[in-house]
């Protein structure tokens, strides 16, 4: 069993940007009401699909800064989120079955990955007036050259489906699958609801449990109800923490 002093529940809202402001508001309200705090992360997309740019001085930028000042962690979540690369082999299978053209960093060349990471970090940090918490690729998908760019970045934390790690050293801070939901089709929704129910039974031995929600989740009452049940289940047995707590624990070891 994990050390009870370091057990944690990490929660995040993905795809934060002006195009999903209403949905993000709804999700933030659900998380705050259910957890009894605003101790969660927001994953910010600087220009979602090239249609919703975040610009300094706009009302949405002011909201991001206010959320950050309230204690919500801010991660850079790609640049466009959209994947425009033609994939082959294993990457092609990931792009086709794990996401719907959302794995932006799966096939990017090194130089372009560096540029988008640096530009995203500069934008987010300029808006919130503090250091971004880390980088999480859209759909949690990274290609080899994106991982190389991430290793040379200034980001303190990265995350994929199965772990959280320090990019520069590769040190793993937490292991275990992210609990998340899919709203794109009835079959995917049913599968995600079933996995969440399974996770509520079997993931309690994990040191760190991660839950991630997306704007599309608000379109289905079944998903919203499942999110609430899942958060309550794990929050009853472990404290809700910030991602930065993983770094603090790592430094203390």
C-alpha positions as a Python dict, from the first residue, in 0.01 Angstrom:
ca = {
    (1, 'X'): (0, 0, 0),
    (2, 'X'): (122, 355, -67),
    (3, 'X'): (236, 591, 205),
    (4, 'X'): (-88, 748, 329),
    (5, 'X'): (90, 1081, 392),
    (6, 'X'): (167, 1116, 20),
    (7, 'X'): (-150, 977, -134),
    (8, 'X'): (-309, 1226, -368),
    (9, 'X'): (-589, 1300, -610),
    (10, 'X'): (-490, 1522, -904),
    (11, 'X'): (-768, 1675, -1114),
    (12, 'X'): (-747, 1874, -1437),
    (13, 'X'): (-966, 2050, -1694),
    (14, 'X'): (-835, 2010, -2049),
    (15, 'X'): (-874, 2230, -2358),
    (16, 'X'): (-910, 2560, -2173),
    (17, 'X'): (-957, 2851, -2412),
    (18, 'X'): (-1209, 3116, -2519),
    (19, 'X'): (-1390, 2874, -2750),
    (20, 'X'): (-1492, 2660, -2454),
    (21, 'X'): (-1535, 2929, -2189),
    (22, 'X'): (-1891, 2830, -2099),
    (23, 'X'): (-1800, 2461, -2072),
    (24, 'X'): (-1488, 2536, -1866),
    (25, 'X'): (-1698, 2749, -1630),
    (26, 'X'): (-1941, 2461, -1584),
    (27, 'X'): (-1663, 2210, -1521),
    (28, 'X'): (-1481, 2442, -1281),
    (29, 'X'): (-1802, 2484, -1086),
    (30, 'X'): (-1857, 2108, -1074),
    (31, 'X'): (-1502, 2042, -954),
    (32, 'X'): (-1511, 2319, -693),
    (33, 'X'): (-1849, 2210, -558),
    (34, 'X'): (-1758, 1841, -550),
    (35, 'X'): (-1405, 1874, -413),
    (36, 'X'): (-1482, 2163, -180),
    (37, 'X'): (-1185, 2357, -318),
    (38, 'X'): (-1032, 2493, -638),
    (39, 'X'): (-726, 2271, -611),
    (40, 'X'): (-712, 2155, -972),
    (41, 'X'): (-527, 2231, -1292),
    (42, 'X'): (-628, 2393, -1620),
    (43, 'X'): (-463, 2289, -1947),
    (44, 'X'): (-451, 2596, -2170),
    (45, 'X'): (-457, 2578, -2552),
    (46, 'X'): (-316, 2907, -2690),
    (47, 'X'): (-505, 2893, -3022),
    (48, 'X'): (-746, 2600, -3036),
    (49, 'X'): (-759, 2465, -3393),
    (50, 'X'): (-643, 2807, -3510),
    (51, 'X'): (-988, 2951, -3439),
    (52, 'X'): (-972, 3071, -3078),
    (53, 'X'): (-649, 3259, -3005),
    (54, 'X'): (-582, 3377, -2652),
    (55, 'X'): (-451, 3733, -2652),
    (56, 'X'): (-310, 3941, -2369),
    (57, 'X'): (-544, 4215, -2254),
    (58, 'X'): (-864, 4034, -2350),
    (59, 'X'): (-1140, 3942, -2102),
    (60, 'X'): (-1050, 3573, -2131),
    (61, 'X'): (-684, 3646, -2055),
    (62, 'X'): (-799, 3832, -1743),
    (63, 'X'): (-1000, 3527, -1641),
    (64, 'X'): (-697, 3301, -1683),
    (65, 'X'): (-494, 3529, -1460),
    (66, 'X'): (-770, 3538, -1198),
    (67, 'X'): (-800, 3159, -1202),
    (68, 'X'): (-423, 3129, -1160),
    (69, 'X'): (-422, 3377, -874),
    (70, 'X'): (-693, 3173, -702),
    (71, 'X'): (-453, 2877, -690),
    (72, 'X'): (-548, 2686, -1004),
    (73, 'X'): (-239, 2545, -1176),
    (74, 'X'): (-189, 2642, -1540),
    (75, 'X'): (-34, 2398, -1788),
    (76, 'X'): (53, 2465, -2151),
    (77, 'X'): (-153, 2221, -2360),
    (78, 'X'): (4, 2235, -2704),
    (79, 'X'): (-55, 2532, -2932),
    (80, 'X'): (-333, 2443, -3177),
    (81, 'X'): (-431, 2104, -3031),
    (82, 'X'): (-505, 1998, -3391),
    (83, 'X'): (-288, 1733, -3558),
    (84, 'X'): (-222, 1801, -3927),
    (85, 'X'): (60, 1548, -3980),
    (86, 'X'): (16, 1241, -4202),
    (87, 'X'): (113, 945, -3982),
    (88, 'X'): (237, 598, -4066),
    (89, 'X'): (280, 276, -3867),
    (90, 'X'): (220, 281, -3492),
    (91, 'X'): (179, 658, -3491),
    (92, 'X'): (-91, 622, -3753),
    (93, 'X'): (-280, 379, -3533),
    (94, 'X'): (-251, 612, -3233),
    (95, 'X'): (-368, 910, -3438),
    (96, 'X'): (-663, 715, -3576),
    (97, 'X'): (-788, 529, -3272),
    (98, 'X'): (-675, 728, -2967),
    (99, 'X'): (-789, 1071, -3083),
    (100, 'X'): (-979, 1250, -3360),
    (101, 'X'): (-705, 1463, -3519),
    (102, 'X'): (-618, 1604, -3176),
    (103, 'X'): (-268, 1461, -3116),
    (104, 'X'): (-83, 1777, -3219),
    (105, 'X'): (261, 1673, -3089),
    (106, 'X'): (256, 1313, -3209),
    (107, 'X'): (430, 1381, -3540),
    (108, 'X'): (585, 1727, -3512),
    (109, 'X'): (949, 1768, -3611),
    (110, 'X'): (1187, 1878, -3336),
    (111, 'X'): (1218, 2242, -3438),
    (112, 'X'): (845, 2297, -3470),
    (113, 'X'): (782, 2122, -3138),
    (114, 'X'): (1036, 2353, -2970),
    (115, 'X'): (877, 2661, -3124),
    (116, 'X'): (524, 2574, -3018),
    (117, 'X'): (632, 2478, -2666),
    (118, 'X'): (831, 2798, -2619),
    (119, 'X'): (562, 3019, -2771),
    (120, 'X'): (293, 2855, -2558),
    (121, 'X'): (496, 2891, -2242),
    (122, 'X'): (575, 3256, -2315),
    (123, 'X'): (211, 3339, -2384),
    (124, 'X'): (67, 3163, -2080),
    (125, 'X'): (333, 3297, -1843),
    (126, 'X'): (289, 3651, -1973),
    (127, 'X'): (-84, 3631, -1911),
    (128, 'X'): (-80, 3472, -1565),
    (129, 'X'): (228, 3660, -1444),
    (130, 'X'): (399, 3350, -1309),
    (131, 'X'): (564, 3028, -1420),
    (132, 'X'): (347, 2774, -1601),
    (133, 'X'): (318, 2449, -1406),
    (134, 'X'): (425, 2229, -1697),
    (135, 'X'): (343, 2093, -2041),
    (136, 'X'): (91, 1826, -2134),
    (137, 'X'): (57, 1734, -2501),
    (138, 'X'): (-292, 1724, -2654),
    (139, 'X'): (-445, 1376, -2621),
    (140, 'X'): (-138, 1288, -2408),
    (141, 'X'): (43, 1188, -2728),
    (142, 'X'): (411, 1261, -2792),
    (143, 'X'): (634, 1172, -3083),
    (144, 'X'): (1006, 1102, -3039),
    (145, 'X'): (1108, 1450, -3155),
    (146, 'X'): (851, 1617, -2931),
    (147, 'X'): (989, 1424, -2634),
    (148, 'X'): (1340, 1541, -2725),
    (149, 'X'): (1214, 1901, -2738),
    (150, 'X'): (1042, 1854, -2404),
    (151, 'X'): (1363, 1723, -2243),
    (152, 'X'): (1537, 2046, -2340),
    (153, 'X'): (1251, 2271, -2230),
    (154, 'X'): (1206, 2475, -1911),
    (155, 'X'): (891, 2289, -1810),
    (156, 'X'): (900, 2133, -1463),
    (157, 'X'): (633, 1866, -1518),
    (158, 'X'): (497, 1660, -1807),
    (159, 'X'): (220, 1400, -1821),
    (160, 'X'): (95, 1125, -2049),
    (161, 'X'): (-177, 860, -2014),
    (162, 'X'): (22, 647, -1773),
    (163, 'X'): (262, 871, -1580),
    (164, 'X'): (376, 1214, -1463),
    (165, 'X'): (746, 1291, -1496),
    (166, 'X'): (1020, 1556, -1487),
    (167, 'X'): (1110, 1622, -1851),
    (168, 'X'): (1480, 1703, -1807),
    (169, 'X'): (1572, 1401, -1594),
    (170, 'X'): (1300, 1157, -1693),
    (171, 'X'): (1225, 1090, -1325),
    (172, 'X'): (874, 951, -1287),
    (173, 'X'): (669, 1127, -1020),
    (174, 'X'): (348, 922, -1046),
    (175, 'X'): (228, 613, -1228),
    (176, 'X'): (-119, 491, -1321),
    (177, 'X'): (-383, 554, -1585),
    (178, 'X'): (-571, 881, -1614),
    (179, 'X'): (-944, 846, -1554),
    (180, 'X'): (-1115, 1041, -1831),
    (181, 'X'): (-1431, 1033, -2039),
    (182, 'X'): (-1521, 1033, -2408),
    (183, 'X'): (-1830, 1200, -2553),
    (184, 'X'): (-1767, 1158, -2928),
    (185, 'X'): (-1989, 852, -2972),
    (186, 'X'): (-2225, 635, -2766),
    (187, 'X'): (-1977, 347, -2778),
    (188, 'X'): (-1687, 558, -2653),
    (189, 'X'): (-1904, 711, -2383),
    (190, 'X'): (-2016, 367, -2263),
    (191, 'X'): (-1657, 245, -2258),
    (192, 'X'): (-1535, 546, -2059),
    (193, 'X'): (-1819, 513, -1809),
    (194, 'X'): (-1732, 144, -1764),
    (195, 'X'): (-1363, 222, -1711),
    (196, 'X'): (-1443, 489, -1454),
    (197, 'X'): (-1662, 242, -1262),
    (198, 'X'): (-1379, -14, -1279),
    (199, 'X'): (-1126, 248, -1165),
    (200, 'X'): (-1338, 339, -862),
    (201, 'X'): (-1305, -23, -750),
    (202, 'X'): (-942, -103, -828),
    (203, 'X'): (-725, 210, -833),
    (204, 'X'): (-732, 287, -461),
    (205, 'X'): (-391, 123, -398),
    (206, 'X'): (-224, 379, -627),
    (207, 'X'): (-19, 651, -461),
    (208, 'X'): (-159, 908, -706),
    (209, 'X'): (-495, 897, -882),
    (210, 'X'): (-549, 1133, -1176),
    (211, 'X'): (-884, 1252, -1313),
    (212, 'X'): (-916, 1464, -1628),
    (213, 'X'): (-1229, 1628, -1767),
    (214, 'X'): (-1293, 1789, -2106),
    (215, 'X'): (-1539, 2049, -2239),
    (216, 'X'): (-1731, 1784, -2431),
    (217, 'X'): (-1815, 1610, -2103),
    (218, 'X'): (-2081, 1872, -2028),
    (219, 'X'): (-2288, 1750, -2324),
    (220, 'X'): (-2388, 1428, -2149),
    (221, 'X'): (-2554, 1404, -1810),
    (222, 'X'): (-2429, 1047, -1769),
    (223, 'X'): (-2070, 1167, -1790),
    (224, 'X'): (-2124, 1458, -1550),
    (225, 'X'): (-2283, 1224, -1298),
    (226, 'X'): (-1996, 978, -1336),
    (227, 'X'): (-1737, 1254, -1292),
    (228, 'X'): (-1903, 1361, -967),
    (229, 'X'): (-1919, 1002, -838),
    (230, 'X'): (-1556, 938, -928),
    (231, 'X'): (-1428, 1256, -763),
    (232, 'X'): (-1623, 1187, -445),
    (233, 'X'): (-1503, 827, -436),
    (234, 'X'): (-1135, 916, -440),
    (235, 'X'): (-1157, 1244, -247),
    (236, 'X'): (-1308, 1047, 42),
    (237, 'X'): (-990, 840, 76),
    (238, 'X'): (-708, 1084, -10),
    (239, 'X'): (-636, 1456, -17),
    (240, 'X'): (-683, 1662, -331),
    (241, 'X'): (-343, 1803, -420),
    (242, 'X'): (-173, 2012, -688),
    (243, 'X'): (72, 1867, -938),
    (244, 'X'): (345, 2076, -778),
    (245, 'X'): (312, 1859, -467),
    (246, 'X'): (471, 1574, -664),
    (247, 'X'): (780, 1788, -716),
    (248, 'X'): (794, 1876, -347),
    (249, 'X'): (770, 1508, -251),
    (250, 'X'): (1040, 1418, -503),
    (251, 'X'): (1278, 1681, -366),
    (252, 'X'): (1220, 1560, -10),
    (253, 'X'): (1306, 1198, -94),
}
